[in-house]
Each structure stands twice: as C-alpha cells, then as structure tokens.
Amino acid sequence: MVQIKESLGAGEIAAVELFASCDGIVETGTGARPVEGMFALSVEVSEGFFQVGLTTFSDAWMPFDLRGHEQEAVFAENRPRLASALAELSGALDLEVDPEDATWFGIPTESGIENHYEDDDGTPSDVWGRFEIPYRNGIFSQTPKFAAGYGRQTSGPVRYVPVLGEQGVLGYLWASDTDGAASFEARDEADLDAYRAGLVWLDRLQEAYDRGLLPNVALAELMEHPGDPVSGQAGSAVPIEVDEFWKLRELAQS
C-alpha cells in the first residue's frame, strides 16, 4: 500500500494497474514441488472498467507437456486445482472467466489450458522446440548493433569445436576469419543448459575481440580454457571444418 501511495501522481486517479508474480506448487505424483513465478496476477481498474488476469508459466495443467510428452498423472492431479482456482476467482469477483487468445504454448479455456496438436496427424505439438528454443537462442546469431564485436552470422565455411557438459554436447563454438565472425551454436536437445553455456562463451568471445584476436585465434585460445559447470568445456584435438555454416546448424538441431 505504501508503494502504491508513493507512485500516485497529482490530480484525479484515472486508472490503477497492479501486477504480482506468484509462486505455486506442482503435484508431481511423487510429491509436491514448489515453483517460483508460477503465476502472474494483474488487476486493471478504471472508471466503469474492472479486469483481473491470471497468467500461468507452467504446463502442469495440460495433458501433454510443452515437448508433446504425455503426463497423465501430473495432469490428473493439477488440472482440477487450476479449474477450482478459476471458479473461485470468478465467484469471488463476480466475473465470468473469459479465456484470452491462444499463445504459442497453449489454448486457454474456462477451466484450464489445452495443448496444440499437429494438423497432419493430430499428435501433440512440441511447441517448446518449435518456438521457445529458437526465440531464446536467437541471441547467438544476432550481432549487436551498437557494440563492436565479432559477427554472429556467416554463410560460408567455419571451423568449430563441440562444447561438452556433464550430460553431453551443449553446443558448438565456431569461428570464421573470412567474415570476422565467431559465436556459439546451441544444441537444441541441451535446451536451457545450452543457452546458459552459450551466454558464457559469448562473454569470453567478447573479451577475445577486445584484445584484437582474429576469430580463429580466439577459437584456439578458448579451446585451452578449463571451462566450468555452466559453460562446459570446448573439447577437441583440432577444430573441425565444414564448407557451409548451415551444416553446423543442422548438426545442432539433430
């Protein structure tokens, strides 16, 4: 309440908007698991208008997870909880549940969320791999516009080395002197581990650029880096060369 009062400007109040991030609990079938930032609750109030919005950042309410894998036990335990919460909010506020439009990840309904399905055969969609991973990993191919550094795109030959983590290959560190480019190509299957590792390698590449190293010299130097649990280690006896960058991208997506 103190923060609300401090944020008020002079004059009459035209509208009030509130937003809160809420933690929650997912029933997993083997016990409850706390989840940070599971929901976002928003409230908009103005003259003649009142709206409460509930957004979830969990797929526990869906028959299939965002990868398209069946999760019958998780769905059975959690879907009724969400349906009950929506019904209670609707009753307490005397508002109808009005589902928003579908997102990349799911289709809101009055009692929960439904999965997307493939049009050709009706199987549950891997929306995480189709949308979230490419969107998130776009940072590795987007050369910063307002900062000097290696380019992060090329179309010709590149030299690369695999980056190894505890669970396998996280991605590929690559370089091209021809285009003055070097970056990290995240492996799709490594998901968030690959993303986190790639951010660390981008920082290391930036340090190499700031010292004036050519991309392939930077690659050779980073191969000697001891690595760490987040970044993994660039491990290979010698860099591997491909004549077209798209071949490396296909490798990362396989």
Secondary structure, DSSP 8 states (H G I E B T S, - for coil): -HHHHHH--SS---EEEEEEEEEEEEE-SSSEEEEEEEEEEEEEEETTEEEEEEEE---TTSSB-TTS-B-HHHHHHHHHHHHHHHHHHHHHHT---------SS-EE-SSSEE--B-TTT--B--HIIIIIHHHHHGGGT---SSS---BS--SS-EEEEEEEETTEEEEEEEEETTTTEEEEEE-GGGHHHHHHHHHHHHHHHHHHHHTT--HHHHHHHHTT---BTTTBEE--SS-EEESSHHHHHHHHH-
